Amino acid sequence: MGEVPEEPITRWQRLLDIDADLAEALGPDGAAHARDRVGVATVELSSGSWVPETLVRDMHAPFGLIVCGGLIVRELDLAGTLTTDLLGPGDIVALGRNGDGLLSTSERWHVSGQATVAILDERILPALHVWPALGSRLIARGARQAARAAEQRAVSQLPRVELRIRALLWHLAERWGRMGPTGVVVPLELTHEALGHLVGARRPTVTLALSELARDGAVVRRDDGAWILRHDSNPSMPAQDGDRPIPVVTVLQDGPHRPLPRPVSTARVDARLLAERVQQIRTLSDRQIARSAEILRRCAATRALTLETRSRVNSRAA
């Protein structure tokens, strides 16, 4: 017989102690007054699969969860194709989803490492009435979460998988990244298969794209699973200095690393365009010289005619 999974640990905590963003919404005085009056049940989740509905069986009309810590992965299966969402601190999980839609889908939830969630049920509704700023902050948070989901959908529509991967990692860097001496570090251990689910591509295609990105030094994976993004690898930023790549000295100095990628050329000159430009300058110079010569010739002719006319006038006067 298999081992029976341990029941998750549930505790009652002050919501404002575990969610600094909500405390900030009330300000120092409001948070101090509300801290002891706004409580929620929290559940500590261990690494592995879980089902949100199993956490709320004994709650009072639960309607949502707030991720307070850790990383949670949500997989949606539609017609045998998986898409993936990553949820982190502050994200909201809605409960009571209607399963009577025309499209039949299934959800799977996983915890990477450990995570903590707070359960929102009817017991928090009086606090939302007394302090409406809490409700406003939760609504704004849900709107930002929806905007991030829309951005991830836009990423999955980019034409090349290499471009999708770069865009996705910068999308994730906005929440989880940190600046390093050689680039932006994204400390998320994502397998090639998981990246494929996030960008809408198959694992072999993702592997090929990552190999190309590593050779260019744009995206490198460290031995600890984190990703290093070169500063100029953000596909949404305009290229600088004539679309010339920034030299890569040692992309992999920020911790354990893979073999050093091939150097990137720092100058790309099109000889044909350069020759055409030189010829244009020469043609323009020749035209200017010819025009100047014509002006001088006309001036000389005019001066000669003037002198001749003056001489005739003087002769007649004599």
C-alpha positions as CSV (number, residue, x, y, z in Angstrom):
1,M,0.0,0.0,0.0
2,G,1.2,3.5,-0.8
3,E,1.8,6.1,1.8
4,V,-1.1,8.3,2.8
5,P,-0.3,11.9,2.0
6,E,0.0,14.1,5.1
7,E,-2.8,16.6,5.7
8,P,-1.7,20.2,5.0
9,I,-1.1,22.3,8.1
10,T,-3.8,24.9,8.7
11,R,-3.4,27.9,10.9
12,W,-5.3,31.1,11.7
13,Q,-3.3,34.2,11.0
14,R,-3.6,38.0,10.7
15,L,-4.0,38.8,7.0
16,L,-2.1,42.0,7.2
17,D,0.9,40.3,8.8
18,I,1.2,37.9,5.9
19,D,0.3,40.3,3.1
20,A,2.2,43.6,3.3
21,D,0.5,44.9,0.2
22,L,-2.9,44.9,1.8
23,A,-1.4,46.5,4.9
24,E,0.0,49.3,2.8
25,A,-3.4,49.9,1.3
26,L,-4.7,50.9,4.7
27,G,-1.8,53.1,5.7
28,P,0.1,52.8,9.0
29,D,-2.8,53.9,11.2
30,G,-5.5,51.9,9.5
31,A,-3.3,48.8,9.4
32,A,-2.6,49.1,13.1
33,H,-6.3,49.4,13.8
34,A,-7.3,46.5,11.5
35,R,-4.5,44.1,12.1
36,D,-6.2,42.2,14.9
37,R,-9.6,42.3,13.3
38,V,-8.8,40.7,9.9
39,G,-7.9,37.1,10.1
40,V,-7.8,34.2,7.6
41,A,-7.1,30.5,7.6
42,T,-3.7,29.7,6.0
43,V,-2.5,26.4,4.6
44,E,1.1,25.3,4.2
45,L,1.5,23.1,1.1
46,S,4.3,20.7,0.5
47,S,5.9,20.0,-2.9
48,G,3.7,18.0,-5.2
49,S,0.2,17.9,-6.6
50,W,-2.8,19.4,-4.7
51,V,-6.4,20.3,-5.4
52,P,-7.7,23.7,-4.2
53,E,-11.1,22.5,-3.3
54,T,-9.8,20.0,-0.8
55,L,-8.4,22.8,1.3
56,V,-11.8,24.5,1.9
57,R,-14.1,21.7,3.0
58,D,-14.5,23.0,6.5
59,M,-14.5,26.7,5.5
60,H,-17.5,29.1,5.6
61,A,-18.6,29.7,1.9
62,P,-15.0,30.1,0.6
63,F,-14.6,32.0,-2.6
64,G,-10.9,32.4,-3.2
65,L,-7.3,31.8,-2.2
66,I,-4.4,34.2,-2.0
67,V,-0.9,32.9,-2.6
68,C,1.2,34.2,0.3
69,G,4.5,32.5,-0.5
70,G,6.1,30.0,-2.8
71,L,5.4,29.1,-6.4
72,I,2.3,27.3,-7.6
73,V,1.9,25.8,-11.1
74,R,-1.5,25.5,-12.8
75,E,-1.9,23.3,-15.8
76,L,-4.9,23.4,-18.1
77,D,-5.6,20.4,-20.3
78,L,-7.7,21.1,-23.4
79,A,-7.9,18.3,-26.1
80,G,-4.7,16.8,-24.9
81,T,-2.7,20.0,-25.0
82,L,-1.3,21.6,-21.8
83,T,-0.9,25.2,-21.1
84,T,0.8,26.4,-17.9
85,D,0.4,29.4,-15.5
86,L,2.8,30.3,-12.7
87,L,1.3,31.8,-9.6
88,G,3.3,33.6,-6.9
89,P,2.9,35.8,-3.9
90,G,-0.2,38.0,-4.1
91,D,-1.9,36.1,-6.9
92,I,-5.5,35.1,-6.4
93,V,-7.1,31.7,-7.2
94,A,-10.9,31.8,-7.7
95,L,-12.9,28.9,-6.2
96,G,-16.3,27.6,-7.3
97,R,-15.5,27.6,-11.1
98,N,-18.5,26.6,-13.2
99,G,-17.7,23.3,-15.0
100,D,-20.6,23.3,-17.4
101,G,-18.8,25.1,-20.2
102,L,-19.0,24.0,-23.8
103,L,-15.3,23.3,-23.8
104,S,-14.3,20.4,-21.6
105,T,-11.1,21.1,-19.8
106,S,-9.3,19.7,-16.7
107,E,-6.9,21.4,-14.2
108,R,-3.9,20.1,-12.4
109,W,-2.1,22.0,-9.6
110,H,1.4,21.6,-8.4
111,V,3.6,23.2,-5.7
112,S,7.2,23.8,-6.5
113,G,9.1,23.5,-3.2
114,Q,6.7,24.8,-0.5
115,A,3.9,27.3,-0.7
116,T,1.4,29.0,1.7
117,V,-2.1,30.1,0.7
118,A,-4.7,32.1,2.6
119,I,-8.3,31.1,2.3
120,L,-10.9,33.9,1.7
121,D,-14.4,33.0,2.9
122,E,-17.4,34.9,4.2
123,R,-15.7,35.7,7.5
124,I,-13.6,38.3,5.8
125,L,-16.6,40.1,4.2
126,P,-17.3,42.4,7.2
127,A,-13.7,43.6,7.1
128,L,-14.1,44.4,3.4
129,H,-17.1,46.4,4.3
130,V,-15.4,48.4,7.1
131,W,-12.2,48.9,5.1
132,P,-13.1,49.1,1.4
133,A,-9.5,49.9,0.5
134,L,-8.9,46.1,1.1
135,G,-11.4,45.2,-1.6
136,S,-10.1,47.8,-4.0
137,R,-6.6,46.5,-3.6
138,L,-7.7,42.9,-4.2
139,I,-9.6,44.0,-7.3
140,A,-6.6,45.9,-8.6
141,R,-4.5,42.8,-7.9
142,G,-6.8,40.6,-9.9
143,A,-6.7,43.1,-12.8
144,R,-2.9,43.0,-12.8
145,Q,-3.0,39.2,-12.8
146,A,-5.3,39.3,-15.8
147,A,-3.0,41.7,-17.6
148,R,0.0,39.4,-17.0
149,A,-2.1,36.5,-18.4
150,A,-2.9,38.5,-21.5
151,E,0.8,39.3,-21.9
152,Q,1.7,35.7,-21.7
153,R,-0.9,34.9,-24.3
154,A,0.7,37.5,-26.5
155,V,4.1,35.9,-25.9
156,S,2.8,32.6,-27.2
157,Q,1.7,34.2,-30.5
158,L,5.1,35.5,-31.4
159,P,6.3,33.9,-34.7
160,R,9.5,32.2,-33.6
161,V,10.0,29.9,-30.6
162,E,13.4,31.6,-29.8
163,L,11.6,34.9,-29.6
164,R,8.9,33.5,-27.4
165,I,11.4,32.1,-24.9
166,R,13.2,35.4,-24.6
167,A,9.9,37.3,-24.2
168,L,8.6,34.8,-21.6
169,L,11.8,34.9,-19.5
170,W,11.7,38.7,-19.4
171,H,8.0,38.5,-18.6
172,L,8.8,36.3,-15.6
173,A,11.8,38.5,-14.7
174,E,9.4,41.3,-13.9
175,R,8.2,39.4,-10.8
176,W,11.0,37.0,-9.9
177,G,14.1,38.5,-11.5
178,R,17.0,40.3,-9.9
179,M,19.9,42.3,-11.4
180,G,23.3,40.6,-11.6
181,P,26.7,41.9,-12.9
182,T,26.3,40.1,-16.2
183,G,22.5,40.2,-16.7
184,V,19.1,39.6,-15.2
185,V,18.9,36.4,-13.1
186,V,15.5,34.5,-13.1
187,P,15.7,31.9,-10.3
188,L,13.0,29.6,-11.6
189,E,13.8,26.0,-12.3
190,L,11.8,25.4,-15.5
191,T,12.3,22.3,-17.6
192,H,12.2,22.4,-21.4
193,E,8.8,20.8,-21.3
194,A,7.5,23.4,-18.8
195,L,8.8,26.2,-21.0
196,G,7.1,24.6,-24.0
197,H,3.8,24.6,-22.1
198,L,4.3,28.3,-21.2
199,V,5.1,29.4,-24.8
200,G,3.0,27.0,-26.8
201,A,5.7,24.9,-28.3
202,R,6.9,21.3,-28.1
203,R,9.9,20.3,-26.0
204,P,12.3,19.4,-28.9
205,T,11.7,22.7,-30.5
206,V,12.3,24.5,-27.2
207,T,15.6,22.6,-26.7
208,L,16.8,23.6,-30.1
209,A,15.9,27.3,-29.5
210,L,17.6,27.3,-26.1
211,S,20.8,25.9,-27.6
212,E,20.8,28.7,-30.2
213,L,20.2,31.3,-27.4
214,A,23.0,29.8,-25.3
215,R,25.4,29.9,-28.2
216,D,24.6,33.6,-28.7
217,G,24.9,34.3,-25.0
218,A,21.4,35.8,-24.9
219,V,19.9,33.3,-22.5
220,V,22.1,31.0,-20.4
221,R,21.0,28.4,-17.8
222,R,23.1,27.9,-14.8
223,D,23.8,24.6,-13.1
224,D,21.4,25.5,-10.3
225,G,18.5,25.9,-12.7
226,A,18.4,29.7,-12.8
227,W,18.4,31.6,-16.0
228,I,20.7,34.6,-16.9
229,L,19.3,37.0,-19.5
230,R,21.7,39.3,-21.3
231,H,20.7,42.9,-20.9
232,D,20.1,43.4,-24.6
233,S,18.0,40.2,-25.0
234,N,14.7,41.8,-24.2
235,P,12.8,41.6,-27.5
236,S,10.4,44.4,-26.7
237,M,13.3,47.0,-26.3
238,P,14.5,48.9,-29.4
239,A,18.0,47.9,-30.5
240,Q,20.7,50.4,-29.6
241,D,23.6,51.7,-31.7
242,G,22.4,50.6,-35.1
243,D,21.2,47.2,-33.9
244,R,24.7,46.3,-32.8
245,P,24.8,43.6,-30.1
246,I,26.5,44.4,-26.8
247,P,29.8,42.5,-26.4
248,V,29.6,39.5,-24.1
249,V,32.6,39.4,-21.9
250,T,31.6,36.6,-19.4
251,V,27.9,36.0,-19.3
252,L,28.5,33.1,-16.9
253,Q,30.3,34.8,-14.1
254,D,27.2,35.0,-11.9
255,G,27.5,31.6,-10.4
256,P,27.9,28.0,-11.6
257,H,27.8,27.9,-15.3
258,R,27.7,26.0,-18.6
259,P,30.6,26.2,-21.2
260,L,31.3,29.8,-22.3
261,P,29.2,30.6,-25.4
262,R,30.9,31.7,-28.6
263,P,31.7,35.4,-28.7
264,V,29.3,37.8,-30.3
265,S,30.5,40.1,-33.1
266,T,30.5,43.7,-32.1
267,A,30.4,45.2,-35.6
268,R,28.3,44.3,-38.6
269,V,29.2,46.3,-41.7
270,D,27.4,45.7,-45.1
271,A,30.1,46.4,-47.7
272,R,27.6,46.8,-50.5
273,L,25.7,49.5,-48.6
274,L,28.9,51.2,-47.6
275,A,30.1,51.3,-51.3
276,E,26.7,52.7,-52.3
277,R,26.9,55.5,-49.7
278,V,30.4,56.4,-50.8
279,Q,29.3,56.6,-54.4
280,Q,26.4,58.8,-53.4
281,I,28.8,61.2,-51.7
282,R,31.1,61.3,-54.7
283,T,28.2,61.9,-57.1
284,L,26.9,64.7,-54.9
285,S,30.4,66.3,-54.7
286,D,30.8,66.1,-58.5
287,R,27.4,67.8,-59.0
288,Q,28.3,70.5,-56.6
289,I,31.7,71.1,-58.3
290,A,30.0,71.2,-61.7
291,R,27.4,73.6,-60.5
292,S,30.0,75.9,-58.9
293,A,32.0,75.9,-62.2
294,E,28.9,76.8,-64.2
295,I,28.2,79.7,-61.8
296,L,31.8,81.0,-62.1
297,R,31.7,80.7,-65.9
298,R,28.4,82.8,-66.1
299,C,29.9,85.4,-63.7
300,A,33.0,85.7,-65.9
301,A,30.8,86.0,-69.1
302,T,28.7,88.7,-67.4
303,R,31.7,90.6,-66.3
304,A,33.3,90.5,-69.8
305,L,30.0,91.7,-71.3
306,T,29.8,94.5,-68.8
307,L,33.3,95.7,-69.5
308,E,32.7,95.6,-73.3
309,T,29.5,97.6,-73.0
310,R,31.2,100.2,-70.8
311,S,34.0,100.5,-73.3
312,R,31.6,101.1,-76.1
313,V,29.8,103.8,-74.2
314,N,33.1,105.6,-73.4
315,S,34.1,105.5,-77.0
316,R,30.8,107.1,-78.2
317,A,31.1,109.7,-75.5
318,A,34.6,110.7,-76.7
